[in-house]
Amino acid sequence: MFSRNGNRLSNSCKKDGRCCSDSKCNGYNHPQGYRYDSGCPDGDRYGREYHSDVVVSWKRVKHTIEVEPEDTLLDFKLKVLSCTEVSPENQKLISGGRTLKDDDNMFSELNPKYKDVFLLEMKQPQQEEGSKPSGTSVGEKDAAAKGDGKMEIEDDAEDEGKNLPTGLHNLGNTCFLNATLQCMNTVPELREALCREHYKRQEGRDFELTRSMGRLFRELNESEYNYIEPGALLEALKQRYPEMVVKEERFNMYQQQDAEECWLKVLSSLNNTLNTKDGVGIDRYFTGEFETTLRNTESEEEQPRTRKDMFLKLATRISKETSQLSQGITQALSQTVEKDSETLGRTAKYESTSLISRLPKYLTVHLLRFEFRRDVENTAKIMRAIDLPMELNLAHHCTKELREKLMPVQQYVESVRDAKITGRQTTQTLNEVIDAELGKDTGCNESGLYELTAVITHQGRTANSGHYIAWAKMPSEDYPKNYNQHERNHDLTLWYEFNDHDVKIVHQKDIKNLFGGRGDSPTIYLALYSAKKIE
């Protein structure tokens, strides 16, 4: 490909807005640090902007980081995070004696040169008198509490003796794995099966991954340290799924991966090797079933076909009209596909309609936030806000047969709720209204009612870059002493934020700020719903 002045751009760099003619340039690494990374796009007179490598100095270690033309300071801070584990809000970057501001654009305002050095310092948190410092390293016990004194809850709700859960060390772009593990650790049946080694097979790389995960879960739930290293598990993941653990030798870190892909691969390995204490495969707790009907829209003679398929996640499509989770699920369950038609002897359009014929106890919901854009030849993130309910009823997405089995339990829940208001007693017990077949189906949801218990958020513009964070609803037994605000106001229900090694407590109202529509802020990408507990 050529620019308008005749230079072959696929073999030359760009320097100061013009095509490079330096005889020492080898077409990829310019002697002054300018890099050209692809051909000239349509409408671009001189080719693409150059990239530059800069150096960030942190704790006497220098990290080389690539800066791209469109990078904002936030983009740059996310790259610094992957190298240093210092979260963006705690980063203080200094260049040429000047502290960088959040609204700085790396190229247009700072104009970084090859091997420019940026000094990184940790911002000192504003601590009130009596609060405890945070940030102890692996191997150091936190003698008081593993908290940072920044819990935004009522003063009488603080419990200084309460330990926070253990975090996971980021080994260089491994936040996708850390977030996945912290969310899975919220599932009691999975946690128990892993920690007690309820294996149904003990050979192969799936087993090695499962055994390594069990060791890590035991450490996570028993450790007295602020955070631990998942290095052994990362190696086991590499042996089973080498495409998920790729080392960038140039930057001495791993390539970022898609957390949703990691979730499904890890879950698949667990399903192959792990049982619950009752001898039932762990997959029964995570796997649902679709009943899908295909109808040829171009031929009335062809009879509709119905099949059943298992699923590990429920996809949610996002369009310009989508604002509620239920809308996105409906769009994903009904779509038009092209298939070969024996009746017509050619490819025809079919209407594919899916209904749920089995609901798992733990439902994974995937918000399809990334789409391929042909105009830029890359994936782009859909930032639109999608309202995720804290309680979800999926009965209307189920087959008629399943819906009829779920309704007696839902009616029972309503009667219990009314009884609490009116003071009347219910005439039935829960066991009397549960369908007999559902009662025997271990790992299913007998009511169709769910509550949101964990989410994975993504911050960035593409699935294979940016930063992943896990958020999990705090179990009632973990609540600080005397904290009862959540009983009066659900927005004050407590959650944990697992930002790699940094763990802190947030309110449920903070989770609602993760629905999207807030620029480059963390946005929910994967949600874990658990069957609602019914008493």
LOKOL-559201 format. One record per residue (C-alpha): residue in one letter; x, y, z. Coordinates in Angstrom, 2 decimals, m for minus. Each point is the difference from the previous one (the first is absolute). Layout:
REM residues N
LOFI  residu     east    north       up
LOFI       A        X        Y        Z
...
END
This chain:
REM residues 535
LOFI  residu     east    north       up
LOFI       M     0.00     0.00     0.00
LOFI       F     1.27     3.51    m0.89
LOFI       S    m0.59     3.50     1.36
LOFI       R    m0.69     2.83    m2.39
LOFI       N     3.65     0.97    m0.19
LOFI       G     0.89    m3.46    m1.28
LOFI       N     1.74    m1.51     3.03
LOFI       R    m0.87    m3.59     0.82
LOFI       L    m1.56     0.40     3.44
LOFI       S    m0.01    m3.70     0.87
LOFI       N     3.79     0.15     0.11
LOFI       S     0.61     3.47     1.39
LOFI       C    m0.53     2.00     3.15
LOFI       K    m1.67     3.31     0.49
LOFI       K     1.99     2.84     1.50
LOFI       D    m1.48     3.36     1.05
LOFI       G    m3.02    m0.39    m2.29
LOFI       R     2.01    m0.98    m3.07
LOFI       C     1.08    m3.28    m1.49
LOFI       C     3.42    m0.98     1.22
LOFI       S     2.93    m0.18    m2.41
LOFI       D     2.67    m0.87     2.58
LOFI       S     2.36    m2.50    m1.58
LOFI       K     0.50    m1.68     3.38
LOFI       C    m3.69    m0.70     0.43
LOFI       N    m0.86    m3.68    m0.48
LOFI       G    m3.71     0.61    m0.50
LOFI       Y    m1.04    m0.93     3.53
LOFI       N     2.40     1.40     2.57
LOFI       H     1.09     3.53    m0.84
LOFI       P     3.43     0.94     1.43
LOFI       Q    m1.66     2.85     1.96
LOFI       G    m2.74    m2.22     1.36
LOFI       Y    m2.88     0.73    m2.38
LOFI       R    m1.89    m3.12    m1.00
LOFI       Y    m2.31    m0.69    m2.89
LOFI       D    m2.39    m2.83     0.61
LOFI       S    m2.27    m0.48    m3.01
LOFI       G    m0.89     1.25    m3.48
LOFI       C    m1.44     3.38    m0.91
LOFI       P    m3.79     0.11     0.56
LOFI       D    m2.30     1.62    m2.54
LOFI       G    m0.08     3.77     0.28
LOFI       D     3.21     0.21     2.00
LOFI       R     2.49     2.03    m1.99
LOFI       Y     3.19    m1.14     1.66
LOFI       G    m0.93    m3.28     1.70
LOFI       R    m0.72    m0.80     3.61
LOFI       E     1.37     1.87     2.98
LOFI       Y     3.20    m1.33     1.51
LOFI       H     0.28    m1.79     3.32
LOFI       S     2.66     0.65     2.60
LOFI       D     1.51    m1.98     2.86
LOFI       V     0.49     1.75     3.34
LOFI       V     1.44    m1.14     3.31
LOFI       V    m1.82     0.05     3.35
LOFI       S     2.20    m0.17     3.06
LOFI       W    m1.57    m1.63     3.07
LOFI       K     1.84    m1.25     3.08
LOFI       R     3.35     0.05    m1.81
LOFI       V    m1.38    m2.17    m2.80
LOFI       K    m0.43     1.41    m3.51
LOFI       H    m2.94    m1.16    m2.10
LOFI       T    m0.18     0.63    m3.76
LOFI       I    m3.54     0.92    m1.09
LOFI       E    m1.33     0.64    m3.49
LOFI       V    m1.97     3.23    m0.44
LOFI       E    m2.52     0.29    m2.83
LOFI       P    m1.17     3.22    m1.68
LOFI       E    m3.53    m0.11     1.39
LOFI       D     1.06    m0.86     3.55
LOFI       T    m1.40     2.18     2.77
LOFI       L     1.72     0.09     3.35
LOFI       L    m2.56    m2.56     1.26
LOFI       D     0.98    m2.39    m2.80
LOFI       F     3.63     0.48     0.95
LOFI       K    m0.75    m0.56     3.69
LOFI       L    m1.73    m3.29    m0.81
LOFI       K     3.16    m1.14    m1.75
LOFI       V     2.05     1.12     2.99
LOFI       L    m2.38    m2.00     2.23
LOFI       S     0.77    m3.22    m1.88
LOFI       C     3.73     0.51     0.63
LOFI       T     0.06     1.37     3.52
LOFI       E    m3.34    m1.03     1.60
LOFI       V    m0.54     3.60     1.08
LOFI       S    m3.66     0.84    m0.68
LOFI       P    m0.63     3.09    m2.18
LOFI       E    m1.56     2.00     2.83
LOFI       N     3.16    m0.48     2.07
LOFI       Q     2.47     0.88    m2.77
LOFI       K     1.93     3.25     0.01
LOFI       L     1.95     0.32    m3.25
LOFI       I     2.73     2.62    m0.36
LOFI       S     1.74     0.98    m3.22
LOFI       G     2.50     2.84    m0.31
LOFI       G    m0.86     1.23     3.48
LOFI       R    m3.72     0.24    m0.84
LOFI       T    m2.72    m2.17     1.55
LOFI       L    m2.28    m1.35    m2.73
LOFI       K    m3.70     0.85     0.17
LOFI       D    m2.85    m2.36    m0.80
LOFI       D    m1.15     2.02    m3.01
LOFI       D     3.44    m0.03    m1.66
LOFI       N     0.26    m1.64    m3.40
LOFI       M     3.23    m1.96    m0.21
LOFI       F     0.95     1.02    m3.55
LOFI       S    m1.62     3.35    m0.76
LOFI       E     0.94     1.62     3.32
LOFI       L     2.98    m1.95     1.36
LOFI       N     1.62    m1.04    m3.30
LOFI       P     2.00    m2.89     1.52
LOFI       K     3.32    m0.83    m1.61
LOFI       Y     1.68    m3.36    m0.29
LOFI       K     1.10    m1.30     3.43
LOFI       D    m1.31     3.07     1.84
LOFI       V    m0.07    m0.80     3.71
LOFI       F    m3.15     0.45     2.10
LOFI       L     0.41    m0.18     3.76
LOFI       L    m2.80    m1.84     1.80
LOFI       E    m0.84     0.75     3.61
LOFI       M    m2.80    m1.35     2.18
LOFI       K    m2.55     2.60     1.04
LOFI       Q    m0.28     0.24     3.76
LOFI       P    m3.61    m0.61     1.10
LOFI       Q    m1.71     2.49     2.26
LOFI       Q    m0.24    m1.94     3.23
LOFI       E    m1.97     1.05     3.00
LOFI       E     1.49    m0.25     3.44
LOFI       G    m0.14    m3.58     1.21
LOFI       S    m0.38    m1.58    m3.45
LOFI       K     2.29    m2.81    m1.01
LOFI       P     2.42     0.08    m2.94
LOFI       S    m0.37    m2.52    m2.78
LOFI       G     2.17    m1.60    m2.63
LOFI       T     2.02    m2.66     1.83
LOFI       S     1.77    m2.33    m2.38
LOFI       V    m0.19    m3.76    m0.40
LOFI       G     1.52    m1.70     3.01
LOFI       E    m0.89     2.76     2.47
LOFI       K    m2.80    m0.60     2.47
LOFI       D    m2.39     2.85     0.62
LOFI       A    m0.03    m0.08     3.76
LOFI       A    m3.10     2.12     0.37
LOFI       A    m2.45    m0.10    m2.90
LOFI       K     0.51    m0.42    m3.72
LOFI       G    m1.83     3.26    m0.64
LOFI       D     1.10     3.38    m1.26
LOFI       G    m2.15     2.20     2.21
LOFI       K    m2.06     1.18    m2.97
LOFI       M    m3.27    m1.90     0.51
LOFI       E    m2.74     2.46    m0.80
LOFI       I    m2.50    m1.36     2.51
LOFI       E    m1.52     1.35     3.17
LOFI       D     2.41     0.47     2.90
LOFI       D    m1.90    m2.42     2.22
LOFI       A     0.25    m2.67    m2.70
LOFI       E     3.78    m0.20    m0.02
LOFI       D     1.53    m3.10     1.46
LOFI       E     3.72     0.44     0.34
LOFI       G     0.55    m3.68     0.65
LOFI       K    m1.67    m1.10    m3.23
LOFI       N     2.38    m1.41    m2.59
LOFI       L    m0.52     0.62    m3.69
LOFI       P     0.22    m2.90    m2.47
LOFI       T     3.36    m0.78    m1.57
LOFI       G     0.87     1.63    m3.31
LOFI       L     1.99    m1.37    m2.97
LOFI       H     3.29     1.35    m1.26
LOFI       N    m0.01     1.24    m3.60
LOFI       L     2.84    m1.76    m1.82
LOFI       G    m0.15     2.40    m2.96
LOFI       N    m3.33     0.31    m1.84
LOFI       T    m1.49    m2.94     1.95
LOFI       C    m2.94     1.97     1.40
LOFI       F    m2.32    m2.00    m2.31
LOFI       L     0.92    m3.15     1.95
LOFI       N    m0.08     1.65     3.43
LOFI       A    m3.50     1.38    m0.59
LOFI       T    m1.23    m3.39    m1.23
LOFI       L     1.37    m1.83     3.05
LOFI       Q    m1.42     2.47     2.54
LOFI       C    m3.49    m0.29    m1.52
LOFI       M     0.14    m3.80    m0.09
LOFI       N     1.12    m0.01     3.62
LOFI       T    m3.46     1.35     0.95
LOFI       V    m1.67    m3.32    m0.94
LOFI       P    m0.12    m2.17     3.16
LOFI       E    m0.45    m3.34    m1.81
LOFI       L     2.95     0.69    m2.30
LOFI       R     2.19     1.26     2.82
LOFI       E    m0.72    m3.06     2.13
LOFI       A     0.53    m2.46    m2.86
LOFI       L     3.37     1.56    m0.84
LOFI       C     1.26     0.31     3.56
LOFI       R    m1.05    m3.55     0.93
LOFI       E     1.24    m1.48    m3.30
LOFI       H    m3.22    m1.66    m1.17
LOFI       Y     1.46    m1.15    m3.33
LOFI       K    m1.78    m2.29    m2.45
LOFI       R     3.19    m0.50    m2.05
LOFI       Q     3.63     0.51     0.94
LOFI       E     1.90     0.15    m3.26
LOFI       G     0.67     2.41    m2.83
LOFI       R     0.53     3.72    m0.17
LOFI       D    m3.57     0.78     1.01
LOFI       F     0.71    m1.78     3.27
LOFI       E     3.31     1.82     0.51
LOFI       L    m1.79     3.33    m0.48
LOFI       T    m2.77    m1.04     2.39
LOFI       R     2.44    m1.22     2.66
LOFI       S     2.04     3.21    m0.25
LOFI       M    m3.20     2.02     0.34
LOFI       G    m0.94    m1.98     3.11
LOFI       R     3.32     0.80     1.62
LOFI       L    m0.44     3.67    m0.81
LOFI       F    m3.55     0.07     1.38
LOFI       R     1.17    m1.56     3.27
LOFI       E     2.67     2.67     0.24
LOFI       L    m2.48     2.76    m0.89
LOFI       N    m2.42    m1.05     2.72
LOFI       E     2.54    m0.82     2.71
LOFI       S     2.82     2.48    m0.59
LOFI       E     0.77     2.76     2.50
LOFI       Y     1.80     2.03    m2.65
LOFI       N    m1.41     2.98    m1.88
LOFI       Y     0.53    m1.75    m3.32
LOFI       I     1.58    m3.11    m1.50
LOFI       E     1.61    m0.89    m3.32
LOFI       P    m1.87    m2.16    m2.55
LOFI       G     3.20    m0.98    m1.84
LOFI       A    m0.50    m3.78     0.23
LOFI       L    m3.57     0.28    m1.26
LOFI       L     1.10     2.26    m2.86
LOFI       E     2.51    m2.67    m1.05
LOFI       A    m2.71    m2.69     0.16
LOFI       L    m2.26     2.22    m2.13
LOFI       K     2.83     0.40    m2.50
LOFI       Q     0.47    m3.77    m0.26
LOFI       R    m3.72    m0.58    m0.63
LOFI       Y    m0.78     3.12    m2.04
LOFI       P     3.29     1.41    m1.38
LOFI       E    m1.86     2.65    m1.99
LOFI       M    m1.17     1.55     3.28
LOFI       V     3.51     0.54     1.44
LOFI       V     2.29     1.63    m2.56
LOFI       K     3.11     1.82     1.21
LOFI       E     1.04     3.26    m1.64
LOFI       E     3.74    m0.36     0.41
LOFI       R     0.67     3.53    m1.16
LOFI       F    m1.99     1.48     2.89
LOFI       N     0.49    m2.94     2.39
LOFI       M    m3.74    m0.40     0.58
LOFI       Y    m2.90    m2.10    m1.24
LOFI       Q    m2.48     0.91    m2.70
LOFI       Q    m3.35     1.12     1.38
LOFI       Q    m2.80    m2.52    m0.61
LOFI       D    m3.80     0.06    m0.05
LOFI       A    m1.41    m0.76     3.48
LOFI       E    m3.13    m1.58    m1.49
LOFI       E     2.10    m2.43    m2.05
LOFI       C     2.07    m0.80     3.09
LOFI       W    m3.18    m0.61     2.03
LOFI       L    m1.37    m2.51    m2.53
LOFI       K     3.29    m1.87    m0.45
LOFI       V     0.62    m0.37     3.74
LOFI       L    m3.60    m1.05     0.55
LOFI       S     0.29    m2.57    m2.79
LOFI       S     3.07    m1.57     1.66
LOFI       L    m1.76    m0.05     3.39
LOFI       N    m3.05    m1.65    m1.55
LOFI       N     2.21    m2.79    m1.36
LOFI       T     1.73    m0.80     3.27
LOFI       L    m1.99     1.12     3.05
LOFI       N    m2.94    m1.37     1.98
LOFI       T    m1.92     1.45     2.92
LOFI       K    m0.06    m1.74     3.37
LOFI       D    m3.13    m1.88    m1.14
LOFI       G     1.82    m1.48    m2.97
LOFI       V    m1.75     2.26    m2.51
LOFI       G     2.08     1.72    m2.69
LOFI       I     0.64     3.68     0.75
LOFI       D    m1.27     0.75    m3.51
LOFI       R    m3.57    m0.62     1.21
LOFI       Y     0.23     3.23     2.01
LOFI       F     1.10     2.17    m2.94
LOFI       T    m1.59    m1.62    m3.06
LOFI       G    m3.39     0.93    m1.40
LOFI       E    m1.94    m1.37    m2.96
LOFI       F    m1.54     1.72    m3.02
LOFI       E    m2.89    m1.27    m2.08
LOFI       T     0.55     1.60    m3.41
LOFI       T    m2.49     0.06    m2.87
LOFI       L     1.13     0.71    m3.57
LOFI       R    m2.68     1.18    m2.44
LOFI       N     0.70     0.56    m3.70
LOFI       T    m1.36     3.47    m0.80
LOFI       E     0.22    m0.66    m3.76
LOFI       S    m1.94    m3.26    m0.12
LOFI       E    m3.33    m0.89     1.62
LOFI       E     0.39    m3.63    m1.10
LOFI       E     3.06    m0.60     2.19
LOFI       Q    m0.98    m1.04     3.50
LOFI       P     1.62     1.82     2.96
LOFI       R     2.82    m1.93     1.68
LOFI       T     0.61    m0.10     3.74
LOFI       R     3.22    m0.96     1.78
LOFI       K     1.42     0.23     3.49
LOFI       D     3.41     1.50     0.83
LOFI       M     1.90     0.46     3.24
LOFI       F     1.41     3.42     0.92
LOFI       L     2.52     1.37     2.50
LOFI       K    m0.94     3.64    m0.45
LOFI       L    m2.98     2.11    m0.94
LOFI       A     0.94     2.63    m2.57
LOFI       T    m1.41     3.53     0.06
LOFI       R     0.00     2.01    m3.23
LOFI       I     0.30     3.76     0.16
LOFI       S    m1.64     2.21    m2.62
LOFI       K    m1.03     3.65    m0.10
LOFI       E    m3.35    m0.99     1.48
LOFI       T     1.41    m2.15     2.83
LOFI       S    m0.07     1.49     3.48
LOFI       Q    m1.09    m2.97     2.17
LOFI       L     1.68    m3.38     0.42
LOFI       S    m3.22    m1.86    m0.81
LOFI       Q    m0.22     1.81    m3.36
LOFI       G     3.53    m1.09    m0.92
LOFI       I    m0.75    m3.61     0.95
LOFI       T    m3.15     0.01    m2.17
LOFI       Q     1.99     1.33    m2.96
LOFI       A     2.65    m2.70     0.42
LOFI       L    m2.59    m2.80     0.22
LOFI       S    m1.71     1.01    m3.24
LOFI       Q     2.01     0.59    m3.16
LOFI       T     0.12    m0.63    m3.74
LOFI       V     2.56    m2.47    m1.36
LOFI       E     0.89    m1.41    m3.42
LOFI       K     0.08    m3.77    m0.51
LOFI       D    m0.16    m2.51    m2.84
LOFI       S    m3.58    m0.99    m0.75
LOFI       E    m0.64    m3.52    m1.32
LOFI       T    m3.48     1.08    m1.06
LOFI       L     1.22     2.92    m2.12
LOFI       G     3.36    m1.47    m0.97
LOFI       R     1.81     3.20     0.92
LOFI       T     0.93     2.26     2.89
LOFI       A    m3.05     1.53     1.65
LOFI       K    m0.79     2.26     2.93
LOFI       Y    m1.25    m1.60     3.19
LOFI       E    m1.56     1.51     3.08
LOFI       S     1.76    m1.47     3.05
LOFI       T    m1.93     0.25     3.26
LOFI       S     1.40    m1.39     3.25
LOFI       L    m1.73    m0.54     3.32
LOFI       I     1.61    m1.28     3.18
LOFI       S    m0.98    m3.55     0.99
LOFI       R     2.39    m0.27     2.98
LOFI       L     1.27     2.75     2.29
LOFI       P     3.26    m0.56     1.89
LOFI       K     0.47     1.04     3.61
LOFI       Y     2.80     2.35    m1.10
LOFI       L    m0.70     1.94    m3.17
LOFI       T     2.79     1.73    m1.92
LOFI       V    m1.19     3.02    m2.00
LOFI       H     2.31     1.36    m2.69
LOFI       L    m0.61     3.56    m1.21
LOFI       L     1.14     0.09    m3.64
LOFI       R     1.80     3.32     0.25
LOFI       F     2.48    m0.56    m2.83
LOFI       E    m0.82     0.02    m3.70
LOFI       F     2.15    m0.09    m3.10
LOFI       R    m0.03     3.27    m1.94
LOFI       R     0.93    m0.27    m3.65
LOFI       D     0.78     3.72    m0.28
LOFI       V     2.93    m0.33     2.41
LOFI       E     0.63    m3.73    m0.51
LOFI       N    m0.01    m0.58     3.74
LOFI       T    m2.29    m0.74     2.93
LOFI       A    m1.70     2.94     1.66
LOFI       K    m1.59     0.14     3.42
LOFI       I    m3.68     0.84     0.44
LOFI       M    m0.11     2.42     2.94
LOFI       R    m3.81     0.19     0.26
LOFI       A    m1.43    m0.27     3.52
LOFI       I    m1.92    m3.23     0.68
LOFI       D    m2.02    m0.24     3.20
LOFI       L     0.73    m3.28     1.79
LOFI       P    m2.65    m0.82     2.61
LOFI       M     1.20    m1.14     3.40
LOFI       E    m2.80    m2.59    m0.18
LOFI       L    m0.83    m1.74    m3.29
LOFI       N    m3.04    m2.06    m1.00
LOFI       L     0.62    m2.15    m3.10
LOFI       A    m3.32    m1.85    m0.09
LOFI       H    m1.20     1.91    m3.09
LOFI       H     3.11    m1.17    m1.91
LOFI       C    m0.78    m3.66     0.71
LOFI       T    m1.99    m2.65    m1.85
LOFI       K    m3.64    m0.38     0.92
LOFI       E     0.71    m3.32     1.70
LOFI       L     2.75     1.43     2.24
LOFI       R    m1.98     3.17     0.70
LOFI       E    m2.90    m2.07     1.35
LOFI       K     2.41    m1.77     2.37
LOFI       L     1.47     3.28     1.25
LOFI       M    m3.23     1.93     0.61
LOFI       P    m1.12    m1.78     3.22
LOFI       V     3.29     0.94     1.68
LOFI       Q    m0.27     3.61    m1.19
LOFI       Q    m3.57     0.19     1.27
LOFI       Y     1.22    m1.37     3.32
LOFI       V     2.65     2.74     0.18
LOFI       E    m2.72     2.61    m0.59
LOFI       S    m2.19    m1.51     2.69
LOFI       V     2.86     0.06     2.52
LOFI       R     0.68     3.63    m0.87
LOFI       D    m3.68     0.89     0.46
LOFI       A    m0.14    m1.92     3.27
LOFI       K     2.84     2.12     1.41
LOFI       I    m1.96     3.14    m0.86
LOFI       T    m3.44    m1.14     1.15
LOFI       G     1.09    m2.19     2.90
LOFI       R    m1.83    m3.03    m1.40
LOFI       Q     1.57    m3.43    m0.15
LOFI       T     0.55    m1.94    m3.23
LOFI       T    m1.90    m3.26    m0.41
LOFI       Q     2.75    m1.85    m1.90
LOFI       T     3.66    m0.81     0.52
LOFI       L     2.75     0.42    m2.57
LOFI       N     0.52    m3.75    m0.42
LOFI       E    m3.68    m0.42    m0.87
LOFI       V     0.18     2.40    m2.96
LOFI       I     3.32    m1.06    m1.56
LOFI       D    m0.55    m2.09    m3.12
LOFI       A     1.00    m3.63     0.57
LOFI       E     2.22    m0.20    m3.11
LOFI       L     1.77     3.26     0.81
LOFI       G     0.48    m1.18     3.58
LOFI       K     1.97    m2.99    m1.29
LOFI       D     2.07     2.05    m2.46
LOFI       T     3.10     0.86     2.05
LOFI       G     1.51     3.35    m0.94
LOFI       C    m3.09     1.49    m1.64
LOFI       N    m1.96     3.11     0.93
LOFI       E    m3.42    m1.07     1.30
LOFI       S    m1.58     3.47    m0.02
LOFI       G     1.37     1.89    m3.03
LOFI       L     0.96     2.81     2.39
LOFI       Y     3.58     1.25     0.25
LOFI       E     2.01     2.59     1.91
LOFI       L     3.16     1.69    m1.23
LOFI       T     2.99    m1.24     2.01
LOFI       A     3.11     0.86    m2.04
LOFI       V     1.10     1.92    m3.10
LOFI       I     3.14     0.49    m2.06
LOFI       T     0.53     3.50    m1.37
LOFI       H     2.17     1.10    m2.90
LOFI       Q     1.70     3.36    m0.32
LOFI       G     1.38     0.82    m3.44
LOFI       R    m0.95    m0.06    m3.67
LOFI       T     0.71    m3.61    m1.13
LOFI       A    m0.50    m3.40     1.61
LOFI       N     3.69    m0.86    m0.24
LOFI       S     1.21     3.19     1.65
LOFI       G    m1.02     2.15     2.93
LOFI       H    m0.61    m1.25     3.54
LOFI       Y    m2.35    m2.52     1.65
LOFI       I    m1.32     0.25     3.57
LOFI       A    m2.21    m2.42     1.95
LOFI       W    m2.78     1.10     2.36
LOFI       A    m1.80    m2.41     2.33
LOFI       K    m2.90     0.37     2.38
LOFI       M     1.13    m0.29     3.61
LOFI       P    m1.37    m3.08     1.81
LOFI       S    m2.18     0.96     2.96
LOFI       E     2.41    m1.69     2.42
LOFI       D     2.78     2.36    m1.14
LOFI       Y    m1.88     3.19     0.88
LOFI       P     1.67     2.32     2.52
LOFI       K    m1.50    m0.20     3.47
LOFI       N    m3.12     2.16     0.55
LOFI       Y    m0.29     0.84    m3.71
LOFI       N    m3.70    m0.23    m0.88
LOFI       Q    m0.49     2.79    m2.51
LOFI       H    m0.52    m2.53    m2.81
LOFI       E    m3.19    m1.20     1.64
LOFI       R    m1.58     3.42    m0.50
LOFI       N     1.69     1.07    m3.21
LOFI       H     1.14    m2.54    m2.59
LOFI       D     2.38     2.57    m1.50
LOFI       L     2.06    m0.35     3.18
LOFI       T     0.41    m3.76    m0.40
LOFI       L     3.73    m0.70     0.11
LOFI       W     2.16    m1.39    m2.79
LOFI       Y     3.68    m0.80    m0.42
LOFI       E     2.07     1.55    m2.77
LOFI       F     2.87    m2.28    m1.11
LOFI       N     2.42     2.16    m1.97
LOFI       D     2.81    m2.58    m0.25
LOFI       H     1.90     0.25     3.32
LOFI       D    m2.08     2.95     1.21
LOFI       V    m3.22    m1.03     1.78
LOFI       K    m2.46     2.44     1.53
LOFI       I    m3.63     0.32     1.03
LOFI       V    m2.56     1.93    m2.06
LOFI       H    m3.76     0.50     0.08
LOFI       Q    m2.56    m1.49    m2.35
LOFI       K    m0.66     3.49    m1.32
LOFI       D     3.58    m0.04    m1.31
LOFI       I    m0.81    m3.14    m2.00
LOFI       K    m2.77     1.91    m1.76
LOFI       N     2.64     2.45    m1.21
LOFI       L     1.53    m2.88    m2.00
LOFI       F    m2.95    m0.38    m2.39
LOFI       G     1.75     1.97    m2.77
LOFI       G    m0.42     3.33    m1.75
LOFI       R     2.80     1.64     2.02
LOFI       G     2.80     0.27    m2.54
LOFI       D     3.07    m2.07     0.86
LOFI       S    m1.12    m0.89     3.52
LOFI       P    m0.33    m3.71     0.97
LOFI       T    m3.04    m1.57    m1.68
LOFI       I    m1.69    m3.32     0.78
LOFI       Y     1.02    m2.61    m2.56
LOFI       L    m0.85    m3.27     1.74
LOFI       A    m2.60    m0.54     2.72
LOFI       L    m0.57    m2.98     2.29
LOFI       Y    m3.55    m0.51     1.25
LOFI       S    m0.74    m2.52     2.76
LOFI       A    m3.34    m1.69     0.64
LOFI       K    m1.90     2.08     2.50
LOFI       K    m0.07    m1.48     3.50
LOFI       I    m3.59    m0.74     0.98
LOFI       E    m0.99    m0.74     3.57
END
